[in-house]
Amino acid sequence: MDFALSEEQELLQATVRGFVEKECPAARARQIFDGERSHVAKLWQGLAEIGIAGLVVPERLGGAGLELLELALVSEELGRGVVPVPFLGHALASLAIAQGGSEAQQARWLPKLASGEALGAVAFGELAPNVAEADVLVSARPGGALALAVAKDGGFTTTPLAGNDRSRPLSRVSVAAGAEPLARGNFARVRDAALILLAADAFGAAHRLIRMTVDYSKTRQQFGQPIAHFQALKHQLANMAVDVDPTRGLWWYAAHVYDAEPARVERAAALAKAHVTDRAQQAARDAVECHGGIGFTWECDVQLWFKRILFDRQWLGTPEEHRERIAQMSGW
């Protein structure tokens, strides 16, 4: 059995990575992080133009008709570049409507979501990232049906919240009465997809932080030589890589079984979210320490990826909460 990515999947990642490197270098990500959000719409439009907005929308409705693994591969690249676009909520909204919407709901929204003409978001409970500019919201509440709320109809209102990760601003959402239910909507399916995308994003961010830290250690000098020559730092960098790199298989597998073996996905998604984000956070902490005093300052770019990983770790449940879920599913 071949566990590698296909040529098409590798091409997808390479295309997104090239776009991110050109259009969203660290300097631009920092500008947006500092409050200059005029670049966000341009970045999202560029991603929509290369097909990212409609990856899981059926081909008959203007999308690529791909699966969750492709979404996760894109999520990895956006985490690697700490790209401040509304991909997460939009992807989940598109997925929820494609899986659970009526024919009329799909015909109305999926072509617009696929082209980037409309922006989607998902609110789990009362919270949602990147929802202030959304045209349509999928309201997902545990134990309840999924529902669609439309911005221009007054279907929902948002209140900005202060958060650490400024690449994905968080809002409190109030959904008006009369939101359209998604007849075949499944809260668990949307939640599991979200957990996998968060794990992939955290992996990408942690992978980038390790590379940044290695590069910094080759240029930062102490006692007349690069700190990369110090044995203790070599061990720490090696441990960071060994902790993070093998976790790729967890979210690859979870994304694969999401479509191929749905009965396995709940446990796989929880495991990926718990372990990948936990290891990513430790790598982020180590990266700050390896940068020394500058690593703790606002001026150091490490903070952008550190806070991205914090969001991935906390949103929709901490590693401890998901390990408890895994224990219950395993009958422990």
FENNOR-V149103 format. One record per backbone hydrogen bond with DSSP energy under -0.5 kcal/mol. NH is the residue of the N-H (numbers start at 1). CO is the residue of the C=O. Records with the same first field share a line. If there is no record, write none. Layout:
NH=CO / CO
This chain:
3=1
10=6
11=7
12=8
13=9
14=10
15=11
16=12
17=13
18=14
19=15
20=16
21=17
22=18
23=19
24=20
28=25
29=25
30=26
31=27
32=28
33=29
34=30
35=32
36=31
37=35
39=36
40=37
41=37
42=38
43=39
44=40
45=41
46=42
47=43
48=44
49=45
50=46
51=48
52=47
54=51
55=52
57=54
61=58
62=59
63=58
64=54
65=54 / 57
66=55
70=67
71=67
72=68
73=69
74=70
75=71
76=72
77=73
78=74
79=75
80=76
81=77
82=79
83=78
85=83
87=85
90=86
91=87
92=88
93=89
94=90
95=91
96=92
97=93
98=94
99=95
100=96
101=97
106=102
107=103
108=104
109=105
110=106
111=106
113=109
114=110
115=111
116=112
117=112
118=112
121=136
123=138
124=122 / 127
125=123 / 140
126=124
127=124
128=171
130=169
134=131
135=119
136=119
137=149
138=121
139=137 / 147
140=123 / 138
141=139
144=141
147=139
148=180
149=137
151=135
153=150
154=151
155=150
157=174
159=172
161=170
166=164
168=165
171=128
172=159
173=126
174=157
175=173
176=155
179=176
180=148
182=146
183=181
184=100
185=182
190=186
191=187
192=188
193=189
194=190
195=191
196=192
197=193
198=194
199=195
200=196
201=197
202=198
203=199
204=200
205=201
206=202
207=203
208=204
209=205
210=206
211=207
212=208
213=209
214=210
215=211
216=212
217=213
218=214 / 215
219=215 / 216
220=216
222=225
225=222
227=220
228=217
229=226
230=227
234=230
235=231
236=232
237=233
238=234
239=235
240=236
241=237
242=238
243=239
244=240
245=241
246=242
247=244
248=245
249=246
250=247
251=247
252=248
253=249
254=250
255=251
256=252
257=253
258=254
259=255 / 256
260=256
261=257
264=261
265=262
266=262
268=264
269=265
270=266
271=267
272=268
273=269
274=270
275=271
276=272
277=272 / 273
278=274
279=275
280=276
281=277
282=278
283=279
284=280
285=281
286=282
287=283
288=284
289=285
290=286
291=287
292=289
294=291
295=292
296=293
297=294
300=297
303=300
304=301
305=301
306=302
307=303
308=304
309=305
310=306
311=307
312=308
313=309
314=310
315=311
317=314
322=318
323=319
324=320
325=321
326=322
327=323
328=324
329=325
330=326
331=328
332=327
